[in-house]
Structure formats: structure tokens, C-alpha cells
């Protein structure tokens, strides 16, 4: 399975499924779909719907 990367459209912060976000309890390998709906961008507070998948 190929892990994807998502970018915040507001501030440009990037979420990598491979890296997760251990500081916020999101383990490496956590799929974007499994990130909690109430999660927000650590930089600007944007919600998941403000993120877009990045083509690598
Ligand atoms: Zn952001």
C-alpha cells in the first residue's frame, strides 16, 4: 500500500501518513482517513477539509 501526503492549503504544513504526528498521538502509518475529524492543523488550526492530497 502506498502512503500519501496531504498539505494544508492555508499555511502549507504537510501531513505524511508515513510519519504520522506522534506529538499529537497519531502513530506513524496512520492513514489520512483515520485521522480524527476534529483534528486541526498544528500550525494554523485549519480542519481536515482544508487539506489537499499532494502528488509526489
Ligand atoms: Zn495549516
PDB file of the backbone (N, CA, C, O) and the ligand in Angstrom, with CONECT records:
HET     ZN  A 101       1
ATOM      1  N   UNK A   1       0.844  -1.203   0.000  1.00  0.00           N
ATOM      2  CA  UNK A   1       0.000   0.000   0.000  1.00  0.00           C
ATOM      3  C   UNK A   1       0.881   1.257   0.000  1.00  0.00           C
ATOM      4  O   UNK A   1       1.920   1.315   0.658  1.00  0.00           O
ATOM      5  N   UNK A   2       0.441   2.222  -0.737  1.00  0.00           N
ATOM      6  CA  UNK A   2       1.221   3.440  -0.858  1.00  0.00           C
ATOM      7  C   UNK A   2       0.679   4.516   0.084  1.00  0.00           C
ATOM      8  O   UNK A   2      -0.505   4.854   0.052  1.00  0.00           O
ATOM      9  N   UNK A   3       1.570   5.043   0.921  1.00  0.00           N
ATOM     10  CA  UNK A   3       1.146   6.082   1.845  1.00  0.00           C
ATOM     11  C   UNK A   3       1.200   7.434   1.152  1.00  0.00           C
ATOM     12  O   UNK A   3       2.053   7.674   0.298  1.00  0.00           O
ATOM     13  N   UNK A   4       0.285   8.306   1.527  1.00  0.00           N
ATOM     14  CA  UNK A   4       0.167   9.588   0.842  1.00  0.00           C
ATOM     15  C   UNK A   4       0.522  10.755   1.759  1.00  0.00           C
ATOM     16  O   UNK A   4       0.698  10.603   2.968  1.00  0.00           O
ATOM     17  N   UNK A   5       0.619  11.913   1.137  1.00  0.00           N
ATOM     18  CA  UNK A   5       0.968  13.131   1.845  1.00  0.00           C
ATOM     19  C   UNK A   5      -0.115  14.175   1.587  1.00  0.00           C
ATOM     20  O   UNK A   5      -0.618  14.301   0.470  1.00  0.00           O
ATOM     21  N   UNK A   6      -0.462  14.911   2.619  1.00  0.00           N
ATOM     22  CA  UNK A   6      -1.508  15.930   2.494  1.00  0.00           C
ATOM     23  C   UNK A   6      -0.960  17.269   2.951  1.00  0.00           C
ATOM     24  O   UNK A   6      -0.220  17.349   3.932  1.00  0.00           O
ATOM     25  N   UNK A   7      -1.329  18.319   2.231  1.00  0.00           N
ATOM     26  CA  UNK A   7      -0.830  19.650   2.563  1.00  0.00           C
ATOM     27  C   UNK A   7      -1.965  20.570   2.968  1.00  0.00           C
ATOM     28  O   UNK A   7      -3.039  20.576   2.367  1.00  0.00           O
ATOM     29  N   UNK A   8      -1.689  21.353   4.013  1.00  0.00           N
ATOM     30  CA  UNK A   8      -2.643  22.372   4.452  1.00  0.00           C
ATOM     31  C   UNK A   8      -2.669  23.502   3.417  1.00  0.00           C
ATOM     32  O   UNK A   8      -1.638  24.086   3.084  1.00  0.00           O
ATOM     33  N   UNK A   9      -3.878  23.794   2.918  1.00  0.00           N
ATOM     34  CA  UNK A   9      -3.991  24.830   1.888  1.00  0.00           C
ATOM     35  C   UNK A   9      -3.865  26.230   2.482  1.00  0.00           C
ATOM     36  O   UNK A   9      -3.672  27.204   1.754  1.00  0.00           O
ATOM     37  N   UNK A  10      -3.975  26.326   3.802  1.00  0.00           N
ATOM     38  CA  UNK A  10      -3.896  27.636   4.447  1.00  0.00           C
ATOM     39  C   UNK A  10      -2.443  28.041   4.705  1.00  0.00           C
ATOM     40  O   UNK A  10      -2.039  29.157   4.379  1.00  0.00           O
ATOM     41  N   UNK A  11      -1.652  27.123   5.298  1.00  0.00           N
ATOM     42  CA  UNK A  11      -0.299  27.513   5.711  1.00  0.00           C
ATOM     43  C   UNK A  11       0.809  26.681   5.057  1.00  0.00           C
ATOM     44  O   UNK A  11       1.986  27.025   5.170  1.00  0.00           O
ATOM     45  N   UNK A  12       0.445  25.592   4.376  1.00  0.00           N
ATOM     46  CA  UNK A  12       1.454  24.800   3.692  1.00  0.00           C
ATOM     47  C   UNK A  12       2.068  23.696   4.539  1.00  0.00           C
ATOM     48  O   UNK A  12       2.961  22.987   4.074  1.00  0.00           O
ATOM     49  N   UNK A  13       1.609  23.540   5.765  1.00  0.00           N
ATOM     50  CA  UNK A  13       2.103  22.442   6.610  1.00  0.00           C
ATOM     51  C   UNK A  13       1.710  21.117   5.962  1.00  0.00           C
ATOM     52  O   UNK A  13       0.642  20.994   5.362  1.00  0.00           O
ATOM     53  N   UNK A  14       2.600  20.125   6.097  1.00  0.00           N
ATOM     54  CA  UNK A  14       2.376  18.855   5.411  1.00  0.00           C
ATOM     55  C   UNK A  14       2.174  17.714   6.404  1.00  0.00           C
ATOM     56  O   UNK A  14       2.942  17.567   7.355  1.00  0.00           O
ATOM     57  N   UNK A  15       1.141  16.911   6.181  1.00  0.00           N
ATOM     58  CA  UNK A  15       0.942  15.677   6.937  1.00  0.00           C
ATOM     59  C   UNK A  15       1.359  14.493   6.082  1.00  0.00           C
ATOM     60  O   UNK A  15       0.851  14.313   4.975  1.00  0.00           O
ATOM     61  N   UNK A  16       2.266  13.700   6.583  1.00  0.00           N
ATOM     62  CA  UNK A  16       2.700  12.494   5.886  1.00  0.00           C
ATOM     63  C   UNK A  16       2.133  11.275   6.608  1.00  0.00           C
ATOM     64  O   UNK A  16       2.348  11.097   7.807  1.00  0.00           O
ATOM     65  N   UNK A  17       1.414  10.446   5.872  1.00  0.00           N
ATOM     66  CA  UNK A  17       0.860   9.233   6.500  1.00  0.00           C
ATOM     67  C   UNK A  17       1.975   8.349   7.032  1.00  0.00           C
ATOM     68  O   UNK A  17       1.804   7.679   8.050  1.00  0.00           O
ATOM     69  N   UNK A  18       3.108   8.341   6.360  1.00  0.00           N
ATOM     70  CA  UNK A  18       4.234   7.503   6.800  1.00  0.00           C
ATOM     71  C   UNK A  18       4.786   7.973   8.149  1.00  0.00           C
ATOM     72  O   UNK A  18       5.190   7.159   8.980  1.00  0.00           O
ATOM     73  N   UNK A  19       4.798   9.294   8.358  1.00  0.00           N
ATOM     74  CA  UNK A  19       5.372   9.856   9.580  1.00  0.00           C
ATOM     75  C   UNK A  19       4.353  10.006  10.710  1.00  0.00           C
ATOM     76  O   UNK A  19       4.708   9.969  11.888  1.00  0.00           O
ATOM     77  N   UNK A  20       3.086  10.175  10.337  1.00  0.00           N
ATOM     78  CA  UNK A  20       2.075  10.433  11.345  1.00  0.00           C
ATOM     79  C   UNK A  20       2.375  11.735  12.067  1.00  0.00           C
ATOM     80  O   UNK A  20       3.040  12.625  11.537  1.00  0.00           O
ATOM     81  N   UNK A  21       1.863  11.822  13.303  1.00  0.00           N
ATOM     82  CA  UNK A  21       2.107  13.020  14.112  1.00  0.00           C
ATOM     83  C   UNK A  21       2.177  12.574  15.568  1.00  0.00           C
ATOM     84  O   UNK A  21       1.273  12.829  16.363  1.00  0.00           O
ATOM     85  N   UNK A  22       3.301  11.888  15.898  1.00  0.00           N
ATOM     86  CA  UNK A  22       3.426  11.275  17.233  1.00  0.00           C
ATOM     87  C   UNK A  22       3.204  12.265  18.376  1.00  0.00           C
ATOM     88  O   UNK A  22       2.695  11.887  19.431  1.00  0.00           O
ATOM     89  N   UNK A  23       3.580  13.524  18.174  1.00  0.00           N
ATOM     90  CA  UNK A  23       3.390  14.530  19.223  1.00  0.00           C
ATOM     91  C   UNK A  23       1.926  14.684  19.607  1.00  0.00           C
ATOM     92  O   UNK A  23       1.608  15.072  20.731  1.00  0.00           O
ATOM     93  N   UNK A  24       1.030  14.374  18.659  1.00  0.00           N
ATOM     94  CA  UNK A  24      -0.402  14.510  18.924  1.00  0.00           C
ATOM     95  C   UNK A  24      -1.090  13.151  19.020  1.00  0.00           C
ATOM     96  O   UNK A  24      -2.314  13.050  18.931  1.00  0.00           O
ATOM     97  N   UNK A  25      -0.275  12.105  19.203  1.00  0.00           N
ATOM     98  CA  UNK A  25      -0.848  10.788  19.404  1.00  0.00           C
ATOM     99  C   UNK A  25      -1.268  10.094  18.130  1.00  0.00           C
ATOM    100  O   UNK A  25      -1.994   9.102  18.178  1.00  0.00           O
ATOM    101  N   UNK A  26      -0.823  10.598  16.985  1.00  0.00           N
ATOM    102  CA  UNK A  26      -1.141   9.959  15.713  1.00  0.00           C
ATOM    103  C   UNK A  26       0.083   9.172  15.272  1.00  0.00           C
ATOM    104  O   UNK A  26       1.097   9.750  14.880  1.00  0.00           O
ATOM    105  N   UNK A  27      -0.019   7.847  15.338  1.00  0.00           N
ATOM    106  CA  UNK A  27       1.135   6.980  15.090  1.00  0.00           C
ATOM    107  C   UNK A  27       1.584   7.037  13.639  1.00  0.00           C
ATOM    108  O   UNK A  27       0.771   7.260  12.742  1.00  0.00           O
ATOM    109  N   UNK A  28       2.892   6.833  13.403  1.00  0.00           N
ATOM    110  CA  UNK A  28       3.378   6.716  12.025  1.00  0.00           C
ATOM    111  C   UNK A  28       2.602   5.630  11.281  1.00  0.00           C
ATOM    112  O   UNK A  28       2.341   4.557  11.824  1.00  0.00           O
ATOM    113  N   UNK A  29       2.238   5.922  10.027  1.00  0.00           N
ATOM    114  CA  UNK A  29       1.476   4.953   9.248  1.00  0.00           C
ATOM    115  C   UNK A  29      -0.023   5.152   9.328  1.00  0.00           C
ATOM    116  O   UNK A  29      -0.785   4.411   8.706  1.00  0.00           O
ATOM    117  N   UNK A  30      -0.460   6.168  10.105  1.00  0.00           N
ATOM    118  CA  UNK A  30      -1.891   6.445  10.211  1.00  0.00           C
ATOM    119  C   UNK A  30      -2.403   7.078   8.919  1.00  0.00           C
ATOM    120  O   UNK A  30      -1.910   8.120   8.488  1.00  0.00           O
ATOM    121  N   UNK A  31      -3.393   6.436   8.312  1.00  0.00           N
ATOM    122  CA  UNK A  31      -3.963   6.976   7.077  1.00  0.00           C
ATOM    123  C   UNK A  31      -4.730   8.259   7.365  1.00  0.00           C
ATOM    124  O   UNK A  31      -5.283   8.449   8.448  1.00  0.00           O
ATOM    125  N   UNK A  32      -4.748   9.132   6.366  1.00  0.00           N
ATOM    126  CA  UNK A  32      -5.471  10.399   6.500  1.00  0.00           C
ATOM    127  C   UNK A  32      -6.922  10.156   6.902  1.00  0.00           C
ATOM    128  O   UNK A  32      -7.485  10.888   7.715  1.00  0.00           O
ATOM    129  N   UNK A  33      -7.516   9.118   6.320  1.00  0.00           N
ATOM    130  CA  UNK A  33      -8.915   8.805   6.613  1.00  0.00           C
ATOM    131  C   UNK A  33      -9.108   8.451   8.088  1.00  0.00           C
ATOM    132  O   UNK A  33     -10.209   8.585   8.623  1.00  0.00           O
ATOM    133  N   UNK A  34      -8.033   8.000   8.744  1.00  0.00           N
ATOM    134  CA  UNK A  34      -8.132   7.592  10.143  1.00  0.00           C
ATOM    135  C   UNK A  34      -7.742   8.700  11.116  1.00  0.00           C
ATOM    136  O   UNK A  34      -7.838   8.522  12.331  1.00  0.00           O
ATOM    137  N   UNK A  35      -7.300   9.845  10.587  1.00  0.00           N
ATOM    138  CA  UNK A  35      -7.032  10.996  11.445  1.00  0.00           C
ATOM    139  C   UNK A  35      -8.393  11.522  11.927  1.00  0.00           C
ATOM    140  O   UNK A  35      -9.308  11.690  11.121  1.00  0.00           O
ATOM    141  N   UNK A  36      -8.530  11.780  13.225  1.00  0.00           N
ATOM    142  CA  UNK A  36      -9.840  12.187  13.774  1.00  0.00           C
ATOM    143  C   UNK A  36     -10.411  13.416  13.069  1.00  0.00           C
ATOM    144  O   UNK A  36      -9.682  14.329  12.681  1.00  0.00           O
ATOM    145  N   UNK A  37     -11.752  13.412  12.915  1.00  0.00           N
ATOM    146  CA  UNK A  37     -12.423  14.514  12.235  1.00  0.00           C
ATOM    147  C   UNK A  37     -12.164  15.850  12.930  1.00  0.00           C
ATOM    148  O   UNK A  37     -12.126  16.898  12.286  1.00  0.00           O
ATOM    149  N   UNK A  38     -11.987  15.800  14.253  1.00  0.00           N
ATOM    150  CA  UNK A  38     -11.813  17.055  14.991  1.00  0.00           C
ATOM    151  C   UNK A  38     -10.350  17.492  15.072  1.00  0.00           C
ATOM    152  O   UNK A  38     -10.021  18.465  15.750  1.00  0.00           O
ATOM    153  N   UNK A  39      -9.485  16.770  14.381  1.00  0.00           N
ATOM    154  CA  UNK A  39      -8.078  17.149  14.330  1.00  0.00           C
ATOM    155  C   UNK A  39      -7.936  18.459  13.568  1.00  0.00           C
ATOM    156  O   UNK A  39      -8.713  18.742  12.656  1.00  0.00           O
ATOM    157  N   UNK A  40      -6.949  19.248  13.943  1.00  0.00           N
ATOM    158  CA  UNK A  40      -6.717  20.513  13.245  1.00  0.00           C
ATOM    159  C   UNK A  40      -5.232  20.688  12.976  1.00  0.00           C
ATOM    160  O   UNK A  40      -4.394  20.128  13.683  1.00  0.00           O
ATOM    161  N   UNK A  41      -4.914  21.459  11.961  1.00  0.00           N
ATOM    162  CA  UNK A  41      -3.530  21.729  11.585  1.00  0.00           C
ATOM    163  C   UNK A  41      -2.760  22.306  12.777  1.00  0.00           C
ATOM    164  O   UNK A  41      -3.207  23.275  13.392  1.00  0.00           O
ATOM    165  N   UNK A  42      -1.605  21.715  13.105  1.00  0.00           N
ATOM    166  CA  UNK A  42      -0.828  22.184  14.265  1.00  0.00           C
ATOM    167  C   UNK A  42      -0.275  23.597  14.072  1.00  0.00           C
ATOM    168  O   UNK A  42       0.072  24.261  15.049  1.00  0.00           O
ATOM    169  N   UNK A  43      -0.191  24.053  12.850  1.00  0.00           N
ATOM    170  CA  UNK A  43       0.364  25.380  12.588  1.00  0.00           C
ATOM    171  C   UNK A  43      -0.696  26.471  12.605  1.00  0.00           C
ATOM    172  O   UNK A  43      -0.501  27.525  13.209  1.00  0.00           O
ATOM    173  N   UNK A  44      -1.826  26.214  11.936  1.00  0.00           N
ATOM    174  CA  UNK A  44      -2.800  27.300  11.760  1.00  0.00           C
ATOM    175  C   UNK A  44      -4.198  26.947  12.234  1.00  0.00           C
ATOM    176  O   UNK A  44      -5.086  27.800  12.228  1.00  0.00           O
ATOM    177  N   UNK A  45      -4.409  25.692  12.648  1.00  0.00           N
ATOM    178  CA  UNK A  45      -5.723  25.323  13.170  1.00  0.00           C
ATOM    179  C   UNK A  45      -6.750  24.983  12.111  1.00  0.00           C
ATOM    180  O   UNK A  45      -7.927  24.819  12.430  1.00  0.00           O
ATOM    181  N   UNK A  46      -6.332  24.873  10.851  1.00  0.00           N
ATOM    182  CA  UNK A  46      -7.267  24.514   9.785  1.00  0.00           C
ATOM    183  C   UNK A  46      -7.772  23.092   9.996  1.00  0.00           C
ATOM    184  O   UNK A  46      -7.083  22.260  10.586  1.00  0.00           O
ATOM    185  N   UNK A  47      -8.972  22.825   9.513  1.00  0.00           N
ATOM    186  CA  UNK A  47      -9.556  21.492   9.645  1.00  0.00           C
ATOM    187  C   UNK A  47      -9.145  20.599   8.485  1.00  0.00           C
ATOM    188  O   UNK A  47      -8.570  21.055   7.497  1.00  0.00           O
ATOM    189  N   UNK A  48      -9.456  19.306   8.632  1.00  0.00           N
ATOM    190  CA  UNK A  48      -9.060  18.336   7.615  1.00  0.00           C
ATOM    191  C   UNK A  48      -9.530  18.714   6.218  1.00  0.00           C
ATOM    192  O   UNK A  48      -8.834  18.449   5.238  1.00  0.00           O
ATOM    193  N   UNK A  49     -10.707  19.330   6.116  1.00  0.00           N
ATOM    194  CA  UNK A  49     -11.227  19.654   4.788  1.00  0.00           C
ATOM    195  C   UNK A  49     -10.422  20.740   4.093  1.00  0.00           C
ATOM    196  O   UNK A  49     -10.591  20.972   2.896  1.00  0.00           O
ATOM    197  N   UNK A  50      -9.541  21.409   4.845  1.00  0.00           N
ATOM    198  CA  UNK A  50      -8.690  22.432   4.234  1.00  0.00           C
ATOM    199  C   UNK A  50      -7.369  21.854   3.728  1.00  0.00           C
ATOM    200  O   UNK A  50      -6.492  22.587   3.271  1.00  0.00           O
ATOM    201  N   UNK A  51      -7.239  20.522   3.818  1.00  0.00           N
ATOM    202  CA  UNK A  51      -6.031  19.864   3.327  1.00  0.00           C
ATOM    203  C   UNK A  51      -6.296  19.226   1.968  1.00  0.00           C
ATOM    204  O   UNK A  51      -7.422  18.844   1.650  1.00  0.00           O
ATOM    205  N   UNK A  52      -5.247  19.123   1.186  1.00  0.00           N
ATOM    206  CA  UNK A  52      -5.374  18.527  -0.135  1.00  0.00           C
ATOM    207  C   UNK A  52      -4.246  17.516  -0.351  1.00  0.00           C
ATOM    208  O   UNK A  52      -3.105  17.744   0.052  1.00  0.00           O
ATOM    209  N   UNK A  53      -4.588  16.388  -0.998  1.00  0.00           N
ATOM    210  CA  UNK A  53      -3.569  15.395  -1.270  1.00  0.00           C
ATOM    211  C   UNK A  53      -2.502  15.959  -2.201  1.00  0.00           C
ATOM    212  O   UNK A  53      -2.800  16.662  -3.167  1.00  0.00           O
ATOM    213  N   UNK A  54      -1.256  15.631  -1.885  1.00  0.00           N
ATOM    214  CA  UNK A  54      -0.153  16.103  -2.719  1.00  0.00           C
ATOM    215  C   UNK A  54       0.283  14.998  -3.670  1.00  0.00           C
ATOM    216  O   UNK A  54       0.422  13.842  -3.270  1.00  0.00           O
ATOM    217  N   UNK A  55       0.495  15.356  -4.919  1.00  0.00           N
ATOM    218  CA  UNK A  55       1.085  14.415  -5.867  1.00  0.00           C
ATOM    219  C   UNK A  55       2.595  14.500  -5.730  1.00  0.00           C
ATOM    220  O   UNK A  55       3.179  15.584  -5.757  1.00  0.00           O
ATOM    221  N   UNK A  56       3.211  13.343  -5.584  1.00  0.00           N
ATOM    222  CA  UNK A  56       4.666  13.347  -5.390  1.00  0.00           C
ATOM    223  C   UNK A  56       5.372  12.909  -6.669  1.00  0.00           C
ATOM    224  O   UNK A  56       6.601  12.848  -6.706  1.00  0.00           O
TER     225      UNK A  56
HETATM  226 ZN    ZN A 101      -2.271  24.919   8.361  1.00  0.00          ZN
END
